[in-house]
Amino acid sequence: MLNSSEYTKDFTYSPDLQISSNAETVIIRRIYKHRGLYAIGVGFMLLLCLFFTGMITIMAIREGKPGYTISILLLLVFVVRAFIWLRKTLLSKETLTLDLAEKKLTFEKNRGQQYCYHFDEVKQWLLVGKVQRQYRGGKVATTHLYLKAKKNSSHRKPLEIFLFTPSIDFKTTLNAGHNNYMSVMKKNAKEKGQEVSQRLEALTQIPWRWQNYEQY
């Protein structure tokens, strides 16, 4: 039996990861707290779009102005783009299940994507630091936790398990200043990933390794 107080205690740096145990099974899943609000927002926008689409269509028929079709298409494009922007939050599912008795792990990602490994197929938990440019400008430091299989395994490509983004409060940001802000982000993102990696190593006896930050 697992020592639940030791292995299922909450993560200090990643409160959005929930860990629980049942007999010889440990489950780590990412929790999306505001998923319901996003779903309501998308549903509201869809209904609003359908309403205006109907109104514009009626006006186009009455006034005999097919040019209104452009307005209809613009509304549809707006809703589609909004859904694409929110789809990751709405549809994402990240659940890692460790069967310690059978020495197997299962990772469920998004909908319908499931990956299964035996512990002896896994070489290491690989935590990789990345510095990437955001689409709005500026750079952000993140860490990515990968499951890296052994060469003789049927799984060739490292599987990304969890992504860790920095969570920095306003006071820390202010104290860090512009010159040290990147260092603070790197430290925070690494602490998040390292805590989870160390817990996984303790549970599975599969070693974890840190790969320092690279520019992307």
Secondary structure by P-SEA (a helix, b strand, c coil): ccccccccccccccccccccccccbbbbbbbbcaaaaaaaaaaaaaaaaaaaaaaaaaaaaaaccccaaaaaaaaaaaaaaaaaaacccccbbbbbbbcccccbbbbbccccbbbbbcccccccbbbbbbbbbcccbbbbbbbbbbbccccccccccccccbbbbbbbcaaaaaaacccaaaaaaaaaaaaaaaaaaaaaaaaccbbbbbbccccc
